[in-house]
Amino acid sequence: MPGPVVIAGGGLAALRTAENLRRFGHAGPITIVGDEPWLPYDRPPLSKAALVGDPAEPAPLRSGEVLADQGIEVIRGVRATRLDGPDRRLVLSDGARLPFEHLVIATGVRARALPAIHPALPVLTLRTWEDSRKVRDAVLAAAHVTVVGAGFLGLEIASAARSLGRSVTVVEAGSAPLWALGPTVAERVAALHRRHGVGLRLGRRITGAEPEAGRFTVTLDDGDVLPTDVVVGAVGGVPNVEWLAGSGLDAAAGVPCDETGATPVEGVHAVGDVASIVGHGRTEHWNHAVATAVVVGHNIARPDAPPRRLADVPYFWSDQHGSKLQCLGAPAPSDDLRVLRDDEHGFLAVHTRDGIVTGVAALDMPLALNRCRPHVNTAFDATAIGAIVA
């Protein structure tokens, strides 16, 4: 029988890796180790439905019964604290040492913390279920919410807070929201938020805060002040890799691995947000977690087959103010942009570099965007892509 596979991390990438191990025929033991008290759950709703609604607990992606039927053990409420590579043991926070033939690192990222602004002013982040409860409670108790960071997460939090009737300002150090998608897409997104009453302070940073009349005034680096009751930071993630110190992996920027998911340490693999793939770096998106789990699950379960390599076209989406923003590929802000549709029915634009399609961005045009998928990383064909959005 194949040896045990231990998966460090209890999120989507961990679950999908375990399921793909079974799908591709691995018959040995599989153990998932997660530091939260819940079975694996989906994180995208934390900045959407979980903020607007009031669910009692996160809905598990799979029930305990389903996981047990697949022979997948889930250890909850403990975390990995050390990798003993030579002895092939994963050391846990409760002192347990789990033997493995293969270890899959799926410890993900944690929210990057903002510096404290004032001792009495709440500065929250959002990554876990418990975080979402704290943010929701704070938003409900607030009249004005300040969100720091105009990436996908920050804009989703702003959208949720507006839907709850709160006044919202987004403070972004960069010149535009979602600046990586280029200025045209960024302005389209900014216009969406302005239409729904979100204040955008772009190219600005918070420098301080003072209590005033039962709330706070936040000072920006241009001297302007904003009234606020709570600050929510959404300024990126930090890989959970400290426990790998001394393991032989140089994981400061994420766990290094190739396109098969294999790391430089024999028998150790990486998936999801924490994986730093040579030539690509880290990607913090739902579809990337799923794609890397398929690759690693296959390569462990079928060692005699040609190894699979990550080849999926990157895809991510975001729900904001009832609209769906989607992007294919990996465009750069400096890429050329060709807007193919921009009217009351939606927006769709193609990013190109040296005549090659590097990405497609769309707002409220999900079917058209999906039909553009085969064109990513190919020569731009105005006739073919134009017919999709006509």
N, C-alpha and C positions, 0 to 999 in steps of 0.2 A: 504493500500500500504506500502511496506517496506520503511524504512527511508533512508535518503541520505547517499551515500558512497562518501567520499572525499579522493582523492589520492594525497598525497604530493610528487611531483616529476614528471618530464615530459619526461622520457625516455622510453626505451623498456619495462621494468618491469611494469611501470605505465600503458602503453597502453594495454599490454597483460592482466593485471589484470582487466581493464575495460571491455575488450572484453570477458574475461571468466566470469565475472559477468553476462553479457547478455547471454552468451552461456548457463549458468547453471540456468537461469530463473529469475535473479534479475530484478524487474520491477520498482524499485525506481530510484530517480535521481542519476547520477554519474557525478562527477566533477574531472577533472585532473588539478592540479596546477603546472605549470612549470616556472622556472626562466629565460629560454631562450625565444627569440622571435619567435621560430619556433615550428611547430607541431612536435610531437615525431618523431625522425629519428634514423637510425641505426648508432651505433658508430664504429663497426669494420672497415668500409671503410675509416675512418678518417686517419688511419695510412697506408692505402694502396692506393686505387684508388683516393681518394681525394687529396693525396699528389702528385701523379704522373700526374693526370689530372687537369682540371680547372673548375669544376662545379660552377655555380653562387651561388647556395645555396644548403643546404642539401635536399635530396629527402625525403619527408615525408613517413613514414611507412603506413599511411592511409591519404587520403585526408580529408579536412574539411567537404566535402559533405558526405563521408562515415561515419564519426564520428557523424555528425548531424543526419543521418538516424538511427543510433543506439541509439540516445538520450544520447550521451556522450559529455558533455561540456568540453572545454579545455580553461583554463585561462592562458594566456601567459605573460611573462615578469614580474611576481611577484613571490616571494618566501615565504615559510612558515617561520615565525619568532618565533612562540610560540604555544605550545600545551596546551590548557586549558582542562585537562582531566575531572574534575568534571562537568563542564558545557558542555562538548563535543563540543568544538569550536576549529577551527583551525584559528589562527591569521596570517594574511598575511602582507607583507611589505608595502602594500598600505593602511593598517588600517582595511581592511575588516575582518569580523569574520564569518567563514563558519560553520554552524551547521552540525553535522554528527551523524549518528547512528554507523557507522563504519568508522574508519580512517585507510588508508593503507599508511605506510611510505615507499616511493620509491625514496628517495632523493639521493641515489647513493653515489659516492665518487668523490673527486677532486684529481687532480694530486698532489703528494707530491713535494714540491718545493725544489730545490737545494739551498744551500747558495750562495749568490752573490760571484762571483770569481773576477770580476773587474767591476767598475762602467760602463765602456763603452762596455763591452763584453755581447752580448745578451745571456741570459740563459733562454731557452724556455721550456715549457711543453706541453703535448698534451692530451686533454680530450674532449674538445668541438669543435664544428664547427669553432668558431672564433679562437681557438687555432690552428686548422689545417691550416687555412689561413695564420696565422703568421709564422708557421713553414715552410709552402711551400714557402712563399715569401723569408724567410731567407735562405732556402736551395738553391733556384734559384739564389740568389745574392752571394752565397758563392762558393769558390773553395774547401775548406776543411770543413767538418762537423764532430764535435765530439759528440758522443752519450754517455751519462752516464747511464749505466744500460743495462745488457744483458738478460733481461727477454723477454717475447713475444713482448711487445710494442717496446722496444728499438731495438730489432733485426728487426722488421718490418720497423721501421723508417730508420734503416741502409740500408735495402734492397731497400726501395723507393729512398733514396738519391743516391745509387749506380746506380739505373736504370735511374736517371737523369744525370748521368755522373760525379757526385761529388766524390771527395776523401773522404773516411769515416774511422774513427777510433772509435771503441767501447771500453769504459773504464768500467771495471766491478770490483767491490771490491771483489767479490767471486772468487773462483778458476776456475770457468767454466761458460759458458752460460747455462741458464736453469738448474742450478745445482740440483734443486729439482727432476729432472728426472733421476738422477744418472750419474756417470762419462761416461759410454759408450754412452748413448744418447747425453750427452753434447758434447762429442768429435765429434760425427757424425754431430751435428749442427755446431760446430765450423769449421769443415772441409768444410761444405757447404759455409759458409761465406768467408772463406779464398780463396776458389776457385773463388769467385766472387769479390775478391779484397778488402774485408773489413779487416782492421787491427784490431786485438783483443789485448787489453792490460788487461790481467786477473790478479786478485789479486792486483789491483792498484787503487789509489784514486787521484783525482785532489787536489793539495794543493795551487795553485795560478795561476795567468796569468798576462802577461805583454804585452803592445802594442809593435809591432816591424814591421817596414816597411809597414805600412798600414793595418796590420792584428794583430793577437795575437799569442803568444806562451803560451801554457798551460803547467804547470809544474806538473809532477806526483810525488808521494811520494817516488819513487826510484831515483829521480833526473832527469829523462828523460824529454825532452820537446817535445811538439807536436805543429806544426803550425795549427791554426784553425781560422775560421771566425765566427762560431756560435757554441754554445753548446746547445744540447737538452737533458733534463733530463727525464729519464723514470725509476724512482726508486720506483714505487708503488703508491697506492692511500690512501687518508685519508677520512674516512667516514664523510659525511655531517650531523653532529648530534648536532652541537652547539646550534641550535634552540630548542633542547629538554631539555635544562637546566631547572630544576625545575618541570619537568613533571612527576617525579617519575620513569623514566626509567634511569638505569645506562648504558648509551650508549657510553661510552668513546671508546670502541673497536668495536662499531657497535650496532645496535638496537637488544637487546636480545629477542629471540623468541624460541618457540619450533618447532617441525617438522610440525606442522599444520600452522605455521606462526603467531600464537597468541603471543602477548607480555604480560608481567605482568599487563599492564593497560587494563582494560575491554574495549572491542570494538576497540582496536588498534592492528594492524597487521603490519608485515614487509615483504618486498619482495626484491629480487635483491641483488646488491652489498652491500647494507647497512645492510642487515639482518645478524645477528650473531646467528646462530642456535646452540642450546645447543648440545654439543658433536661434533660439526662440525666446528664452527666458521664461518667466512665470506668466500665467494667464488666470485671472480670477473670474471665471464665468462658469455657469451651470453646465453648459454643453461640453466645456473642456474637461470637467470632472468626469462626465459620462464617457467621453471619448478615450481618455487615458485609462479609465477602468477597463474598458473593452480590450485595449492593447495589452495591459499587464495581465489581466485575467487569462487571456489566450496564451500569452508567452510562458506563464508559469504552468498552466494545465497541459500544454502541448509542447514540451521541450524539444521533441524531435521534428516538429513542423517548422517551416521557415518562419522566423519571427515577424510578427506584425509591427508596423511602425506607425506612429501618429501621422495621419495624412488628412484628417478632416479639415474642411474649411472652417475657420473660427466663426462662431455665430453668437450674438448676444442680443438681448432685448430688455426693454424697460417700459413699465406702465406708468404714465404720468397724466393726471387730469383727464382720465378716460381715453387717452390716446396711447397707441402702441408704437414705440420707437424701436427699430430693429437695425442691425448692422451685420453684414457678412464680410469676412476677410480681415485683413490687418492693415488698414490704410494709415498713412502718416499725414500730419497736418499740412505738410508741404506738397502733397499730391495734387495733381490737377483734378478739378471737380466739374462734372457735366451734369447739370440739372435736367432731368428728362420729364419730370412732372412736378408741378407746384400749383395746385388749385384747391378748390373746396373739397375735393375728393381725397387729397393726400399729397405727399411729397416723396419723390424718389430721385436719388442722385448717385452717380457712378464715380468712384475715385479711380484715377489712372496714373501710372508712372511709366514713362517711356513707352506709351502705347499699350501697356498691360493693365488689365483691370485688377486693382489691389483691394477694392472693397465696394460694397453697395450699402447705402443708408436709405431708410424709408420711414415715413411716418404715416401710419394708418393705411398701409398698402401691403399687408402680409402675404397675400397670394403672389403679387407681382415680385416681391423680394425673393420669395422662395424659388420662383422660376428663373431668377437671375443666378442662382447658385452655380450652375455649370459654367458660367462665364467668368467666375473669379479665377484669377491667375492665368487667364488666356488673353489673346489680343482683343482689344476693344472692337466690337462689331456694332456700329451705330444702328444698322438696319435690324439686326436680330434683337438687340436689347430694346430698341425703340418700339418694336412690335409688341413686346411684353407689356409695356405701359400705355400703349395707344388706347 
